């Protein structure tokens, strides 16, 4: 089951929820079900080896995105 991030349209509360495909999440504060799903940046597990990147960009340019290996160099 994936963990998704949501923002409530009624009270603007942001939260994460572990959700099954058949479930409909609701805000833990006001119980509203009209939610906006937010984009999340995946993370690597603790103790994992550094991620390899296919980024072959010029090192003098900005990193290619949030998971670019140049952030962790």
C-alpha positions as CSV (number, residue, x, y, z in Angstrom):
1,X,0.0,0.0,0.0
2,X,1.5,3.4,-0.9
3,X,1.7,6.4,1.3
4,X,0.2,9.6,-0.3
5,X,0.3,13.2,0.8
6,X,-2.9,15.2,0.8
7,X,-4.1,18.8,1.5
8,X,-7.6,19.3,2.8
9,X,-9.7,21.7,0.7
10,X,-11.7,22.8,3.7
11,X,-9.1,23.4,6.5
12,X,-5.9,23.4,4.4
13,X,-4.3,20.7,6.7
14,X,-1.5,18.7,5.0
15,X,-1.1,15.1,6.0
16,X,0.2,11.6,4.8
17,X,-1.9,8.5,4.7
18,X,-1.2,4.9,3.9
19,X,-4.1,4.0,1.7
20,X,-5.5,0.9,0.0
21,X,-6.9,1.3,-3.6
22,X,-10.5,0.8,-2.3
23,X,-10.3,3.3,0.5
24,X,-11.3,7.0,0.4
25,X,-9.1,9.1,2.7
26,X,-10.5,11.9,4.8
27,X,-8.8,14.8,6.7
28,X,-7.8,13.8,10.2
29,X,-8.7,17.3,11.5
30,X,-12.1,18.1,10.0
31,X,-13.0,14.7,8.3
32,X,-13.5,16.4,4.9
33,X,-13.1,14.0,1.9
34,X,-12.5,16.7,-0.7
35,X,-8.7,16.5,-0.8
36,X,-5.9,17.5,-3.2
37,X,-3.2,14.9,-3.7
38,X,0.2,16.4,-3.5
39,X,3.4,15.5,-5.3
40,X,5.9,13.7,-3.1
41,X,9.6,13.3,-3.6
42,X,10.6,9.6,-3.1
43,X,13.4,8.9,-0.7
44,X,15.9,6.1,-0.5
45,X,15.8,3.7,2.5
46,X,18.2,4.4,5.3
47,X,21.5,2.6,4.9
48,X,21.0,2.1,1.2
49,X,23.8,2.7,-1.2
50,X,23.7,6.1,-3.0
51,X,21.5,6.1,-6.1
52,X,23.2,6.2,-9.5
53,X,22.0,8.7,-12.0
54,X,21.7,8.8,-15.7
55,X,22.3,12.5,-15.6
56,X,25.2,13.4,-17.9
57,X,24.7,17.1,-17.6
58,X,27.6,19.6,-17.5
59,X,28.7,20.0,-13.9
60,X,28.6,23.8,-14.3
61,X,24.8,23.7,-14.9
62,X,22.1,23.3,-12.2
63,X,21.2,19.8,-11.0
64,X,18.6,18.1,-13.2
65,X,16.0,17.5,-10.4
66,X,15.5,16.7,-6.8
67,X,17.0,13.2,-7.0
68,X,20.0,14.4,-9.0
69,X,23.2,12.8,-7.6
70,X,24.9,16.2,-7.7
71,X,22.8,17.2,-4.6
72,X,24.5,14.4,-2.6
73,X,28.0,14.8,-4.0
